[in-house]
Amino acid sequence: MATLSVTDAVSACQQGDRGAQRALYDEFHRRVFRLALRMVGPDDANDLTQQAFLRVFQKIHQFDNRSQFATWLYRVVTNECLQHLRSEHKRSEFRLIHDPRSDSNASSTQLDNKEVLQTALGRLEPDLRSIFVLREIEELDYRTIAETLEIAEGTVASRLNRARKQLKHHLVDLGWVP
């Protein structure tokens, strides 16, 4: 965001400045898409990214600078993803393109590992998936995750531990060898 700081862009958005909305979108859309991709899978990630930004700009006046804008943004995006998963009454599971045990090529193995990980993530309960993604992929600290999800840091730690255990179990079920 070359011309506006995030704080200035948020203030301008709160005043209805479309250019500032574009600046915030440009600054954060890749992170939002990555989070949505990990939360809902490739089929719905683009739609959820757009929906999340619509919600952000509808609610931007509610942002009060008590936390970092990115923390507030992650909260909105995570809530949109969780709402989508719950409304669909499904625990998203993404299909594998290849059987991970059938290909010995190194590049195929790397692709297969990504697919296996995505499938295993899709098997996690949405609440556990969100904590795992925010910590391990987005690399947020426990305090920021707690603020984002509006839960206690201790709850973040216990759910993250559960998510890791369940993820490992799902990975092994899918043929991954530790």
Residue pairs with C-beta under 8 A, 6 or more apart in sequence:
1 9
1 23
1 24
1 26
1 27
3 23
4 12
4 20
4 23
6 24
6 27
6 69
6 70
7 65
7 69
8 20
9 20
9 23
9 24
9 27
10 20
10 24
10 60
10 63
10 65
10 69
11 20
12 19
12 20
13 20
13 21
13 24
13 57
13 60
14 60
14 61
14 63
21 57
24 56
25 53
28 70
28 73
29 49
29 53
31 70
31 138
32 49
32 52
32 53
32 73
32 77
33 45
33 46
33 49
34 137
34 138
35 74
35 77
35 78
35 81
35 133
35 134
35 137
35 138
36 44
36 45
36 46
36 48
36 49
36 52
36 77
36 80
36 81
37 45
38 118
38 121
38 129
38 133
38 137
39 48
39 78
39 81
39 82
39 85
39 126
39 129
39 130
39 133
40 48
40 81
40 84
40 85
40 92
41 92
41 94
41 118
41 122
42 94
42 118
43 94
44 84
44 92
48 77
48 80
48 81
48 84
51 80
51 84
52 76
52 77
52 80
52 81
55 76
55 80
56 73
56 76
56 77
59 76
63 69
63 72
67 147
68 144
71 144
71 147
71 148
74 134
74 138
74 140
74 144
74 148
75 147
75 148
75 149
75 150
78 130
78 134
78 148
78 149
81 126
81 130
82 126
82 127
82 130
85 91
85 92
85 126
86 126
91 122
91 123
91 124
91 125
91 126
92 122
93 119
93 122
93 123
94 115
94 118
94 119
94 122
95 119
96 112
96 115
96 116
96 119
96 174
97 115
98 108
98 111
98 112
98 115
99 175
100 109
100 112
100 113
100 115
100 116
100 174
100 175
100 176
101 175
103 109
103 112
113 176
116 171
116 174
116 175
116 176
117 171
119 170
119 174
120 167
120 170
120 171
120 174
120 176
121 129
121 132
121 133
121 167
122 129
123 166
123 170
124 132
124 163
124 166
124 167
124 170
125 166
127 159
128 159
128 162
128 163
128 166
129 163
130 149
131 145
131 149
131 156
131 159
131 160
131 163
132 160
132 163
132 164
132 167
134 140
134 144
134 145
134 148
134 149
135 142
135 145
135 156
135 160
140 148
142 153
142 156
142 157
143 153
145 156
146 152
146 153
146 155
146 156
149 156
151 159
168 178
171 178
172 178
